[in-house]
């Protein structure tokens, strides 16, 4: 079978005298015929947006097409100006590869359905080959990503030679990375990390750490380390290295730093109430009035807690060096 997916769609459309569309498993259009009659708004939106609108995904998946093995008739949806359509699942073995759609300005006859089934089978053969190729490509890209993160120069040279990641600058992201709809070779994903064009960072959501922007792929390990530092303080959202302040320096400290703190300071960190009081006091630059208001305490109670903190930790909060020590200790404890 040498025909392309587009040729299959065009031939079937001519045979049936009606529009034909092939989507992938996530309702992104892969091939579509010319339009017969008035433009169907859903079809137009899918083609222009390169994906079905969210309301359409809800409606279409709601008809059970994700598990169907036989054609599914989708009735018209007047509220969304959606015409009736017939969905023919494109399945090969146990793999669901996509959907072939026929717009039903008139009912689909049995003979037409037989032709559509043959076309769906031909499309399945093509999509299976493409899916296998994409799977192999993703595996290779994940290997190259891992090599980049490990600082292997050969991986950077290979990607440059193959014209990967052309849009610069790039950033390394770690955490809850969503596989964004990015053109092939424009991003690498794998193992909770990704290399993306910096311009796409604003499209990220979830708990994600973003490293500094780079132009040279040999700098990926640095951006990765900084992304991990940003992730440590990403409280359920996206945190960028560029927005970090003291955490930049704290992230460079060895994992043993917390254990190297004075015994009294470590003992204080075990007291949640006093640690929170001290952190608030230091974050507010030692302003007693603002600290008391923030903690809903009388000043007398705050002064008592501050004395207890000094006794337990063995510090003098009037000394800048001791304040710095306590602040660093509190930040280290949070990221431990």
WOBELHU-V954234 format. One record per pair of residues at least 24 apart in sequence whose ideal C-beta (glycine too) atoms are under 6 Angstrom apart, sorted by the first residue. I is the first residue (numbers start at 1). GAP is how many residues later the second one is. If there is no record, write none. Layout:
i:I gap:GAP
i:I gap:GAP
This chain:
i:1 gap:121
i:1 gap:124
i:5 gap:25
i:5 gap:26
i:5 gap:118
i:5 gap:121
i:6 gap:25
i:8 gap:111
i:8 gap:114
i:8 gap:115
i:9 gap:24
i:12 gap:107
i:15 gap:100
i:16 gap:96
i:18 gap:84
i:18 gap:85
i:19 gap:84
i:21 gap:80
i:22 gap:76
i:22 gap:78
i:22 gap:101
i:23 gap:75
i:23 gap:76
i:24 gap:74
i:25 gap:71
i:25 gap:73
i:27 gap:25
i:27 gap:30
i:37 gap:68
i:40 gap:43
i:40 gap:63
i:41 gap:40
i:42 gap:40
i:88 gap:28
i:88 gap:32
i:90 gap:30
i:90 gap:33
i:90 gap:34
i:92 gap:32
i:92 gap:36
i:97 gap:27
i:97 gap:30
i:98 gap:29
i:141 gap:47
i:142 gap:48
i:145 gap:43
i:145 gap:45
i:148 gap:72
i:149 gap:75
i:151 gap:70
i:156 gap:61
i:156 gap:62
i:159 gap:58
i:167 gap:30
i:168 gap:47
i:169 gap:29
i:169 gap:44
i:169 gap:45
i:169 gap:46
i:170 gap:25
i:170 gap:44
i:171 gap:27
i:171 gap:39
i:171 gap:40
i:171 gap:42
i:172 gap:39
i:172 gap:48
i:172 gap:51
i:172 gap:52
i:172 gap:55
i:173 gap:35
i:173 gap:37
i:173 gap:54
i:174 gap:35
i:174 gap:53
i:174 gap:54
i:174 gap:57
i:175 gap:32
i:175 gap:33
i:175 gap:34
i:175 gap:56
i:176 gap:30
i:176 gap:31
i:204 gap:34
i:207 gap:27
i:207 gap:29
i:208 gap:30
i:209 gap:25
i:209 gap:30
i:210 gap:30
i:211 gap:30
i:212 gap:29
i:232 gap:103
i:250 gap:81
i:257 gap:75
i:258 gap:74
i:258 gap:78
i:261 gap:68
i:264 gap:49
i:264 gap:50
i:265 gap:48
i:265 gap:64
i:267 gap:45
i:268 gap:44
i:268 gap:45
i:269 gap:64
i:274 gap:35
i:277 gap:28
i:278 gap:31
i:278 gap:48
i:279 gap:51
i:282 gap:45
